[in-house]
């Protein structure tokens, strides 16, 4: 960033136009208004572009600093910051913006683009939880809460475990004199799911409950296992 750019840019414009006027007067040129206006327009345009580039650099630096400050405080307290604290950090960032941009602003530039910077920084402090770093902190806090809940549950001596499973029943033709069943656990050891298979040869018997001449050949049902343990 160019220090005192605003004052230097203003002095450069005034010096350039002053030199033009002096040389035109020395040569007796009295009809150079259009040329003078074109020089002034082009020089202002170039200096304004330099101002905007430096202003953008300041905004980006303050954006990163505000993000860093909010996340650092969130990590320290282990939760999202209250609205008043985020607004306080935003006001600090905007005061820094005003002070730094004021040093860059030439006299012929009217807007400091403050509204643009404030909108961007304000959105950051409101939506900090939507940034990758904010989402990572929320996941970390969630895991810590689950761990604490698990610790409390273990301290009470009672825990509940739920596991899903499937049951497959085959019912071939017969009079019901053969019945076989088997169970097998699948999945991770800490939370296995159970698959059970049964064979019952009662297919030749009438299903009096469903008023069918014979039961279905096979039937697949989901199951939920509930395990209670106390220590």
C-alpha positions in Angstrom: 0.0 0.0 0.0 1.3 3.5 -1.0 1.4 5.7 2.1 -0.4 9.0 1.8 -1.5 8.1 -1.7 -4.5 10.4 -1.5 -2.4 13.5 -1.0 0.2 12.4 -3.6 -2.4 11.7 -6.2 -4.1 15.1 -5.7 -0.7 16.9 -5.9 0.2 15.0 -9.1 -3.1 16.0 -10.7 -2.7 19.6 -9.8 0.9 19.7 -10.8 0.2 18.1 -14.2 -2.7 20.5 -15.0 -0.6 23.4 -13.8 2.3 22.5 -16.1 -0.1 22.2 -19.0 -1.6 25.6 -18.3 1.8 27.2 -18.0 3.1 25.8 -21.2 0.0 26.6 -23.1 0.3 30.2 -21.9 3.9 30.4 -22.9 3.0 29.3 -26.4 0.0 31.6 -26.6 -2.4 28.7 -26.9 -5.8 29.9 -25.7 -8.1 27.2 -27.1 -6.9 24.1 -25.4 -9.8 23.5 -23.1 -10.7 20.1 -24.6 -7.1 18.9 -24.5 -6.9 20.0 -20.9 -10.2 18.2 -20.0 -9.0 15.0 -21.7 -5.7 15.0 -19.8 -7.6 15.6 -16.5 -10.1 12.8 -17.3 -7.5 10.2 -18.1 -5.3 11.0 -15.2 -8.2 10.9 -12.7 -9.3 7.6 -14.2 -5.9 6.0 -13.7 -5.4 7.4 -10.2 -8.9 6.3 -9.3 -8.1 2.8 -10.5 -5.0 2.7 -8.3 -7.1 3.8 -5.3 -9.7 1.1 -5.9 -7.0 -1.6 -6.1 -5.4 -0.5 -2.8 -8.8 -0.2 -1.2 -9.6 -3.7 -2.2 -6.4 -4.9 -0.7 -7.3 -3.2 2.6 -10.8 -4.8 2.6 -9.3 -8.3 1.9 -6.8 -7.9 4.7 -9.5 -6.8 7.2 -11.8 -9.6 6.0 -9.1 -12.2 6.9 -8.3 -10.5 10.2 -12.0 -10.4 11.2 -12.5 -14.0 10.3 -9.3 -14.9 12.3 -10.5 -13.0 15.3 -14.0 -14.5 15.4 -12.8 -18.0 14.9 -10.1 -17.6 17.6 -12.7 -16.4 20.1 -15.0 -19.2 19.1 -12.3 -21.8 19.8 -11.6 -20.3 23.1 -15.2 -20.3 24.4 -16.2 -23.5 22.7 -19.4 -22.1 21.1 -20.7 -19.5 18.7 -20.2 -15.9 19.8 -23.1 -13.8 20.9 -24.4 -11.2 18.5 -23.1 -8.3 20.5 -19.5 -9.6 20.5 -19.5 -10.2 16.7 -20.9 -6.7 16.2 -18.1 -5.3 18.4 -15.5 -7.0 16.2 -17.2 -5.7 13.1 -17.1 -2.1 14.4 -13.4 -2.5 15.1 -12.8 -3.7 11.6 -14.8 -0.8 10.0 -12.9 1.8 12.1 -9.7 0.4 10.8 -11.1 0.5 7.3 -12.1 4.2 7.6 -8.7 5.2 8.9 -6.7 3.3 6.3 -8.9 4.3 3.3 -8.9 8.0 4.4 -5.1 8.0 3.8 -5.6 6.7 0.3 -8.5 8.9 -0.8 -7.6 11.6 -3.4 -9.6 14.8 -3.2 -11.4 14.2 -6.5 -12.7 10.7 -5.5 -16.0 11.0 -3.7 -16.8 7.4 -2.6 -14.6 5.4 -0.2 -16.6 2.2 -1.1 -17.4 1.9 2.6 -20.9 0.4 2.0 -19.4 -2.4 -0.1 -16.8 -3.3 2.5 -19.4 -3.1 5.3 -21.8 -5.5 3.5 -19.0 -8.1 3.0 -17.6 -7.9 6.5 -21.1 -7.9 8.0 -22.1 -11.0 6.1 -18.9 -12.7 7.3 -19.7 -12.2 11.0 -23.3 -13.3 10.5 -22.5 -16.4 8.5 -19.2 -17.4 10.1 -20.7 -20.8 10.9 -21.1 -21.5 7.2 -17.4 -21.2 6.4 -15.3 -24.4 6.2 -13.6 -23.4 9.5 -16.9 -22.7 11.2 -18.4 -26.0 10.0 -15.4 -27.8 11.3 -15.8 -26.2 14.7 -19.5 -27.1 14.9 -18.6 -30.8 14.1 -15.9 -30.7 16.8 -18.3 -29.3 19.4 -21.0 -31.9 18.4 -18.5 -34.8 18.8 -17.5 -33.4 22.2 -21.1 -33.1 23.4 -21.8 -36.7 22.3 -18.7 -37.8 24.2 -19.9 -36.0 27.3 -23.3 -37.6 27.0 -21.7 -41.0 26.7 -19.7 -40.3 29.8 -22.8 -39.3 31.7 -24.7 -42.3 30.6 -21.9 -44.6 31.7 -21.8 -42.9 35.0 -25.5 -43.6 35.6 -24.8 -47.3 35.0 -27.5 -47.8 32.3 -27.0 -47.8 28.5 -29.3 -48.5 25.6 -28.0 -49.9 22.3 -30.2 -50.2 19.1 -29.2 -52.3 16.1 -31.0 -53.0 12.9 -31.4 -56.3 11.2 -33.2 -58.5 8.7 -35.2 -61.7 9.1 -35.8 -64.1 6.2 -38.4 -66.9 6.6 -38.7 -69.7 4.1 -41.9 -71.9 4.3 -41.7 -74.7 1.8 -44.3 -77.4 1.3 -44.8 -79.7 4.3 -46.8 -80.4 7.5 -44.7 -78.4 9.9 -42.5 -81.2 11.2 -39.2 -79.4 10.3 -38.0 -76.1 11.8 -34.5 -74.6 11.4 -33.2 -71.2 12.3 -29.8 -69.5 12.2 -28.5 -66.0 13.2 -25.4 -64.1 12.1 -24.0 -60.7 13.1 -22.7 -58.4 10.4 -21.2 -54.9 10.6 -18.8 -53.2 13.0 -18.1 -55.0 16.3 -19.3 -52.1 18.5 -22.7 -51.9 16.8 -23.4 -55.1 14.8 -26.5 -55.8 12.8 -28.2 -59.2 12.9 -29.4 -61.3 10.0 -31.6 -64.3 10.8 -32.8 -67.1 8.5 -35.5 -69.5 9.3 -37.0 -72.6 7.5 -40.4 -74.0 8.5 -42.0 -76.6 6.2 -45.6 -75.7 6.8 -46.4 -74.7 3.2 -49.1 -77.4 2.8 -51.1 -76.0 5.8 -53.9 -73.5 5.4 -53.1 -70.0 6.8 -56.3 -69.5 8.8 -55.2 -66.0 10.0 -54.9 -64.5 6.5 -57.5 -66.8 5.0 -55.1 -68.1 2.4 -54.8 -71.7 1.2 -51.1 -71.7 1.8 -48.5 -69.3 3.4 -46.1 -67.3 1.2 -43.0 -69.2 0.2 -40.7 -66.6 1.7 -41.0 -63.5 3.8 -38.4 -60.7 4.5 -38.9 -58.4 7.5 -36.7 -55.7 9.0 -36.0 -56.0 12.7 -34.7 -53.7 15.5 -32.7 -55.1 18.4 -32.8 -53.3 21.7 -30.1 -54.1 24.3 -30.1 -52.8 27.8 -27.0 -53.0 30.0 -26.4 -51.9 33.5 -23.1 -51.6 35.3 
